[in-house]
């Protein structure tokens, strides 16, 4: 299959995911979703495990920013625009640690907004970074504003319209389309496995989130939601390490 045909296959996967939104009913967020399995306090901190596990996001986000600066920002942003999606991804990860902390201290739709917005921006940066590495910097930068607008609209449609379909679609694109992109297209850098591992870890993180109470019931050691934070942070760390060690093939 020629490269252009492979790109069309990847684009088609995005179209399929987006089109699928129109055959399901709007998905609202049940109030029960704000009730987590592990609500144990620690030193006066409510929901301590879910709050403190956000430190992992802060650490890996800062690590990624350092690596992005070392590897990509040696030149100016004007001459090295490939840095933009990477900086967005890691900076949004840092902001996610703050937004998620605020949310878990007081779980409501209002505080969840500040959790989901930076997380959505991180996903947009993740997808755009994959495109810059596998297809081209120009294509990645052209896609980035589209992803940012879609992210903003998906969060607002959830918050004001009680419809989560578009926010879920954004995450589905990251989990499904990015591995497909890396499987079908050979980029100029080594280390393509990192993209599969990152997407796989994020999928496991979402699965752990769904099994929050079931995982906690196994021994009351760690809840599914806390595990979600740790798995998602590990996914970011894998990509930070990839950026650190990748070389031109």
C-alpha positions in Angstrom: 0.0 0.0 0.0 1.4 3.4 -1.0 2.0 6.1 1.6 -0.9 8.3 0.4 -3.3 5.3 0.6 -2.1 4.6 4.1 -2.8 8.2 5.2 -6.3 7.9 3.7 -6.9 4.8 5.8 -5.8 6.7 8.9 -8.0 9.7 8.0 -10.9 7.3 7.4 -10.5 5.9 10.9 -11.1 9.4 12.3 -14.1 9.8 10.1 -15.6 6.4 11.3 -15.1 7.3 14.9 -16.7 10.7 14.5 -19.5 9.4 12.4 -20.3 6.8 15.0 -21.3 9.6 17.4 -24.4 10.2 15.4 -25.8 6.7 15.8 -25.7 6.7 19.6 -27.8 8.8 22.0 -26.1 11.7 23.8 -24.1 10.5 26.8 -24.6 12.5 30.0 -22.5 12.2 33.1 -24.4 10.4 35.9 -24.1 12.0 39.4 -22.8 8.6 40.6 -19.7 9.2 38.5 -18.6 11.7 41.2 -18.7 9.0 43.8 -15.3 7.2 44.0 -14.4 3.9 45.6 -11.5 5.2 47.7 -12.6 8.3 49.7 -10.1 7.7 52.6 -8.6 11.0 54.0 -5.0 11.4 54.9 -3.7 14.2 57.1 -6.8 16.2 56.5 -6.7 15.7 52.7 -10.0 14.3 51.4 -10.0 11.6 48.8 -6.3 11.4 49.5 -5.2 8.6 47.1 -6.9 10.2 44.1 -5.6 13.6 45.1 -2.0 12.7 45.9 -1.6 10.4 42.8 -1.8 13.5 40.7 1.8 14.2 41.8 2.7 11.6 39.2 1.2 13.8 36.4 3.1 16.8 37.7 6.5 15.0 37.8 6.2 13.4 34.3 4.8 16.6 32.8 7.8 18.5 34.1 10.2 15.8 33.0 8.7 15.9 29.5 9.0 19.7 29.4 12.7 19.4 30.2 13.2 16.8 27.5 11.3 18.8 25.0 13.4 21.8 25.8 16.7 19.9 25.5 15.7 18.0 22.3 13.6 20.5 20.4 13.9 24.0 21.7 17.6 24.5 21.1 16.5 26.5 18.1 13.8 29.2 18.2 10.2 28.2 17.9 10.0 29.9 14.5 12.7 27.6 13.0 11.7 24.5 15.0 7.9 24.4 15.2 7.9 20.7 15.8 8.3 21.6 19.4 4.8 23.1 19.7 2.7 19.9 20.0 5.2 18.3 22.4 5.2 21.4 24.7 1.4 21.5 24.6 1.3 17.8 25.5 3.6 18.0 28.5 2.4 21.5 29.7 -1.2 20.2 29.6 -0.1 17.2 31.6 1.2 19.5 34.3 -2.1 21.5 34.2 -4.0 18.2 34.4 -2.3 17.5 37.7 -3.6 20.8 39.1 -7.1 20.4 37.6 -7.5 16.8 38.7 -6.3 17.7 42.2 -9.0 20.5 42.5 -11.6 18.1 41.2 -10.9 15.2 43.6 -10.8 17.6 46.5 -14.4 18.6 45.7 -15.9 16.3 43.0 -18.5 18.3 41.0 -19.2 19.1 37.4 -17.8 22.5 38.0 -14.4 21.2 39.2 -14.4 18.4 36.6 -14.4 21.0 33.9 -10.9 22.1 35.0 -9.8 18.4 35.0 -11.1 17.6 31.5 -10.0 20.7 29.7 -6.3 20.3 30.3 -6.6 16.5 29.7 -8.2 17.2 26.4 -5.5 19.6 25.5 -2.9 16.9 26.4 -4.6 14.5 24.1 -4.7 17.0 21.3 -0.9 17.6 21.7 -0.4 13.8 21.8 -2.2 13.3 18.5 -0.5 16.3 16.8 2.9 15.2 18.0 2.3 11.7 16.5 1.4 13.3 13.2 4.4 15.6 13.1 6.7 12.6 13.7 5.0 10.1 11.3 3.5 12.3 8.5 5.3 15.6 8.7 5.7 18.8 10.8 3.5 20.8 8.4 0.7 18.3 8.6 1.0 18.1 12.4 0.8 21.9 12.8 -2.1 22.2 10.5 -4.0 19.5 12.5 -3.2 21.0 15.8 -5.6 24.0 15.7 -8.4 21.7 14.5 -7.7 19.4 17.4 -7.7 22.3 19.8 -11.0 23.6 18.6 -12.5 20.1 18.7 -11.2 19.7 22.3 -12.7 23.0 23.4 -16.0 22.2 21.8 -16.1 18.7 23.2 -15.6 19.9 26.7 -18.2 22.7 26.3 -20.7 20.4 24.8 -20.3 18.1 27.8 -20.4 20.9 30.4 -23.3 22.9 28.9 -25.1 20.3 26.8 -24.6 17.2 29.0 -23.2 15.3 26.0 -20.0 13.4 26.4 -19.9 11.8 22.9 -17.4 14.2 21.4 -15.1 14.1 24.4 -15.1 10.3 24.2 -14.4 10.5 20.5 -11.3 12.6 21.2 -9.9 9.9 23.5 -10.9 7.1 21.0 -8.8 8.9 18.3 -5.8 8.9 20.6 -6.2 5.2 21.6 -7.1 3.8 18.1 -5.8 6.2 15.4 -2.4 7.0 16.8 -1.3 3.3 17.0 -2.8 2.8 13.5 -0.8 5.9 12.3 2.4 4.4 13.7 1.7 1.0 12.3 1.1 2.1 8.8 3.6 4.9 8.4 7.4 4.9 9.0 8.7 8.1 10.4 12.3 9.4 10.4 12.9 8.5 14.0 13.5 5.3 15.9 11.4 4.1 18.8 7.9 3.8 17.3 7.1 1.2 20.0 6.6 4.0 22.5 3.5 5.3 20.7 1.9 1.8 21.0 2.9 1.5 24.6 1.6 5.0 25.4 -1.8 4.4 23.8 -2.1 0.9 25.4 -1.3 2.3 28.8 -3.9 5.0 28.4 -6.5 2.4 27.3 -5.7 0.4 30.5 -6.1 3.6 32.5 -9.5 4.1 31.1 -10.4 0.5 31.8 -9.2 0.9 35.4 -11.3 4.0 35.7 -14.4 2.0 34.7 -13.5 -0.7 37.2 -12.9 1.8 40.1 -15.0 0.0 42.7 -14.2 -3.5 41.6 -10.5 -3.0 41.8 -10.8 -1.4 45.2 -12.9 -4.3 46.5 -10.1 -6.7 45.7 -8.2 -5.7 48.9 -8.9 -2.1 49.6 -5.4 -1.2 48.7 -5.7 0.9 45.6 -8.8 1.9 43.7 -9.3 1.8 39.9 -9.3 5.6 39.7 -6.0 6.0 41.5 -4.6 3.2 39.3 -5.9 5.2 36.3 -3.8 8.2 37.4 -0.7 6.1 37.8 -1.1 4.3 34.4 -1.8 7.5 32.5 1.2 9.2 34.1 3.3 6.1 33.1 2.1 6.6 29.6 3.4 10.2 29.6 6.7 9.0 31.0 7.1 6.5 28.2 6.7 9.3 25.6 9.1 11.6 27.5 11.7 8.8 27.4 11.0 8.3 23.7 11.6 12.0 23.0 14.8 11.8 25.0 16.3 8.8 23.2 14.9 8.9 19.7 17.4 9.4 16.9 17.0 9.7 13.2 17.0 6.3 11.6 
